[in-house]
């Protein structure tokens, strides 16, 4: 998938999830297999994607062993193709 198309799909998914919070929550619960709790809240999904948005996930994946090491998120993205 071309980077610009990927960025467009991410933006569209964020807009849909923000417009349909109950349905988005059900999808997240289904795929995360998390148990719903009264203390849970619905997140606001980004409708634009910047490389810095991915950095916390990359850092956490490295910290918990899903990646061997962290790296700058901008290294994996064509920043010119992203929706700014």
Secondary structure, 3 states (H helix, E strand, C coil): CCHHHHHHHHHHHHHHHHHCHHHHHHHHHHHHCCCCCCCCCCCCCCCCCCHHHHHHHHHHHHHCCCCCCCCCHHHHCCCCCCCC
